[in-house]
Amino acid sequence: MHLNSRALILLVATLAAGLAANAGTPAAPSGKPGVPASPVRPVASFQEIMLAEVIPASTVLWNAVSTQSSADGLVEHRPTTDEEWLNLRHQALILIEAGNLLLDKHRLIVARGGQVKDAEQPGILGPVQIRQKMDADPATLARLIHALQDATHKALDAIEAKNADALSDSGSDIDEACEACHKTYWYPDTAQGRKP
């Protein structure tokens, strides 16, 4: 086939434009034409992120301001040093960013071969049921996780202001956000999940 110079220039320009347009687009995964491959490569399951990040970070925030009874009377703990406040800031950031990890729709609910915590209890959903609920209504999952992030932002604001009272107050908002998600996906069919 013979191409004149004008047709050759047009062909080269078309190919160059196509290459430029696709330069920043990841290749489609095998068997799924037209679907860009995600650059995210999740390893930890939803439950493992809860155990490794959400629970430890939220526990540190909840316990940052506390009053305990001792033989000498009530002992109040409040963060006072720059080091304590910095650690609390790190825990708030971990909790906020964990929410972003939990929004990954490709993440397994439990590690392969694992079980949902308290799976033996009546009314606890299994990993397949949980994933189906999340996938059927991703907007609700996002709303619940954003509520946790918003509550933790209140804690972060209190930490940055070094306001122990405001930090203590934010704990109930974090707890309510956690519980709303648990009632939706973990134990909706138990007496605890059905409470108004």
N, C-alpha and C positions, 0 to 999 in steps of 0.2 A: 504494500500500500504506500502510495506517495502522498506526503503532506506538503502543501505549499507553506511558505514561511509564515503567512498570516495565521493559518490553522495551527501550525506548530507553536507559535507564540501563545495563542488562545489556550491550547492544551496544557502547556507548561504553567501558564497563569492559573488555570483552574486547579491543577494538581497542587500548586504552591498554596493557593487559598485554602484548599481542603486540609493540607498538612498543618497550616497555621491554625486553623479552627480547632483541630483535634489535638494540638500540642499539649494542652493542659488537662485533657480529659483522660482519666484512667481507662485502660482497656476493659471491655466488657468481659465478665466472667464466662468461662466455658459453658455453653449450653443456654446462655441467656443473652441473646443478641439485643443490643440497644440499651442494656442495663449497665451503667458504669459500675466498676468494681469499687467497693468502699475502701478507703485508705485505713479505716479502723480495723484492728485485728483483735477482737475480744478474746481473753483467755479465762478470766474469772467469771463464775456464774453470778446471777442476780443475788442468790443467797450468800455466796462467798463475799460479795461486796458489802452486803448487809453486815456480815459477821466481822469482816476485816476493817471496814471503814465507818459505816453508819453507826453501828452500836457503840464502838469505842469512842468515836468523836462526840456523839451526843451524850454519852455518859460523863465524859470529862466536862462538857458544858453544863449539864444538870448539876454536877457535884461541885462546881466552882465556887458557889456560894451556898454554905450550909451551916446548920446549927446542930450540934450533937450534945447529948447528955453525957456527963462524966462524973466521977466521984467528986470533982471540984466544982460541979455545977455545969451550966451550959457553956459550951465552947463554940464560938462562931468562927467559921473560916471564910475569908474573903481574899481575893487576889490583891496583892499589894505591890509586888516587885515587877519591874519591867520584864523580867524573864517569865513570870507567871502569866502576865498579860499577853506576851508574845506566843507562848504555848497555846493559850486559849484562842488566839487569832488563827494559829495554824489548824487547830481542831475545827474551827468554824469553816475555814476554807476547804478542809477535807470533806466536811459534811455537805457543803454546797456543791462541790465538784463531783462528789459521789452521785448526786442526783443526775448529773449529766451522763454519767456512766450507765445509770439504771434506765435511761431512756433509749439505749441502743436496742432496737428491735431484734437484732440477731443474737443477742446474749442468751445463753441457756439459763433457765430458771435455777436449776441445781446442777452440780457437777455430774458428768455422765455416770450413771449407776447409783447416784445419790438419791436421797429422799428429802422432801420438804420437812423442816423442823416440826415436831409434834404430829407427824403424819398419822400416827396410830390413834390420835384423838378423833372422835366423830365430828364431822362438819369441816374438817381441814381439807382445803383443795389440794389436789396433786399438781405437779409441775405442768402437765399437759393442759389441765383446766385453767391454771393461772395464765399460761401463755395465750390460750384461746381468748380469755377475757381481755387481756391487754391488747391483743391484735384486733379484736372486734371493735374496740373503742379507744384508739390511741389518744384521743383528745382528753378523755378522763384520766388516763395514766399521766399525761403531761400536766394536767391541772393539779393532780394530787402531789406530784413531785415538785412542781413549782411552788405549791403551798409550803412544802418543807423547806425549799430554798429561801422563800420569802421570810419564813419564821426565823431561819438561821441568819439571814441578813440583819434582822433586828438584833440578834445576839452579837453579830459582828460590829454593828454600829455601837452597841453598848461597850464592847471590848475596846474599840478604837477611842471611845470617850472615857474609858476606864471608869465606867459607871456600874458598880457591882449590883445595885438595886435593879437597874434596867436589865442587866444580864440575867438576874434571877427571874424577873418577870417574863423574859423571852422563853424560858424553859417550858412553860405551860403551852405556848404556841407550838413549839417544836413537838412536844408530846402529842398534842391534838392532831398535828399533821401526820405524824407517824401512825397514830391509831386509825385515822381515816383511811389510809392506804391499806393497813392490815385488814380492816373490816371489809374492804372491797375485794382484795385479792387473796388473803391468807385464810381468814376464818369467817367468811360471810354467813355460813350456814350453822354457826354455833350461837349459843345464847349470848355470848360476848359480842359477836358480830351483829346480832339483831337488836342490840340495845339502841334506843332512840338517841 
